[in-house]
Amino acid sequence: TWILRAASPCPDFPPQPGVPLALATITTASVILHWIANGNPSSTTYQVTREREPSPGQKVSSDTVAVVGISKLMDKLTPNTSYSFSVEAENGDRFRTDPVSLGSMYTDAQAPDRVHWTAITMSGVTLSWDPLNNPRTTVYEVRGSTASSMWPLMNPTPQLFSEGKTANTFSMNGLLTSTTYYFDVAARNLAT
């Protein structure tokens, strides 16, 4: 007597995005992905695909990593950059389900470093800062105060995020003479 059994060509159930969050703990260089096994055994291998949205002058890039489990830390990401993620379940015969989107997100922008003045006049100042790994499309806000605690802030704020300024320099005139000023710079990702 011969008994023939056919191997299942693919896992029985595609994974599902994590509840309540598929994308969690987003930082400047990483995100933790979560999904639900949806009935697949704990030994199921999942193929997680990361796709980086292009910045001006760049091409779309993607890579896939195999994971056993229902979460994955995706690190070595670029600050203030859009990524999308998907996951597929894979059985022992290497057949995969259709990809399930885990969503897309922007990593946080890195805080600018080494804020310093490059020019001072009788009533003005020019500031500069190191954007670190932020892409050229990162938007900056410059805040100023006459108190080292940065409170109260100058009103109006010297440069608002809403102005959409992406340069890593800022010039301001109309400052009072014989007054000490303090400035800080913040960066914002493109998602906000």
N, C-alpha and C positions, 0 to 999 in steps of 0.2 A: 504494500500500500504506500502510495506516495501522497504527501500532503504539501501543497504549494501555498506559500503565503507571500503576499505582495508587501513590500516595504512602503510605508507611507511616504509620498513624495515631498511632503512639507509638514512642519509642525501643525498641530491641530488648531492652535489659536494664535492670532497675532497679539503681541503685547499691547497694552493700553497705556496712555500717558498717566503719570503719577497724579494722585489726588491728595491734597488740593493743588500742589505745585509740581509740574514736571521739571521746571528750571528753578533751582533754589540756590541760595548763597552765592549770588553773583558778585564778583570782585573785579579788580582791574585786569586780572590775568587768569581767572578760572570761574567755573560754574559747576554745580553738582546736578546731575541729571537723575530723575527718578521715573520708573515705569512700573506697571503692574504686570505680573506674570500671566494673568488671565487664564489660569489652568495649566500652564506649562510646568513641567517638573523643575525642581530646583537645580538640576544639572543642565538645564537648557543654556546654550550659548546664544548670546545676543550680539548682533553686529550694530554698533553705534557709529553713525556717520555725522561728521561735523563739516559744515560748509561755511566758509568765510566769504561774506559779501565783499565785493571789490571796493577799494577806495579808488579815487580818481587815479588813472594810470596803472591800475593793477588788474589782474585777472581773478576770476572766481577760483578759489582753491578748496579742495575737500580731502578728507582722509577718513578711514574707517578703522575701528579698533574692536577686537573681540572681547566680550565681557561675560563672565559667569556670575550671575547675581542680578539684582534689579535696580542698581544705581551705579553711577560712574562719575568720578571727579574728572572733569576735562580741564586740563591746565595748559600752561604755555600759550595762552591766548594773548592777543594784542589789545591794549587798552582802547576804549572808545571805538570798538569795532563791532559790526553786526555779524552774528553767527546764527545759523539755524541747525537744528539737530533732528535726527530721525533714528529709529531703532527697528530692527527686524529680528524675529526669533529664527534660530537655525537648528535643525534636528541633527542627529548623528550621521545621517547620509549627506549632510551639508546642503539640504534643501531649505530655502528661506521663505518666510511669509513676505507679503508685501510690506514695504516700509510704512511705519506709523510716525507721523510728525510729532515731535515733542515741543515744537514751537521755535520761535526765534527771539533773540534778545541782543541788546548791546552790553558789552562789558563796561564797567565804570571807567571814567576818565581818570588818569593819574593826576595827583596834585602837582602843580608846577613846583620846580625846585630852584633854589638860588635866585630868589627875587632880589634885584639890586638896582640902584640907580646908575644910569650911564651918562646923564647930564643933569646939572642943576643950574637954574638961572635965578635971578632975583625973585621971581614969582612963579616959577614953574619947575617941573621935574620930568625927566624921561626915565621910565622903568623898563627893565628887560628881565626875562626869566627863561629857564631851561624847560622846554616842554616834555622832556624825557621821551618816553615811547608813544606819546599821544600822536595820532595822525594829524596832518595839516588841517583837517576839517574841524578840529576841536575848538569849541567856543570858550572864551575866557571872560571872567568878571574881575574887575579891579575895584577894591574897596579901600577907603582911606579914613583916617581919624587923626585927631590931634592927641589922643590918649593911647598909651602903649597897650592897653587892654582891648583896643579896637572898639570901644564903646564910649560915647555914642559914635556912630558912623557919620561920615560926611553926608550931607544931604544937598543935592542929589548924589547918588553913588557915581563915582567917576566914570565907570564903564560897566554897563549892565549886560547880563547874558542875552537879553532880548535884542541887543544891538547886533548880535551875530559876529562879533569881531574874533578873528582867528589868528591874528598876528601875535607874536610873543614879545611885543613891545607896546608901550603906551606912553603918550605925552599929555601933560596937563599944565595949563597956565591958570592964572588968577588966584594963586595961593597967597596967603598973607605972609608978609616978611617977618622975620624974627620969630617964627613959629615952627616948632618941630612937628613933622607929619609922619605917620606910620601907614604903610600900605601892605595889603596882602592880595594874592591872586588865587582865584579858584577856577577849576576847569569843569566843564559839564559834558556828559556824553550826549550824543545826538538824539537819543531816544526821549529826552526830557525837554 
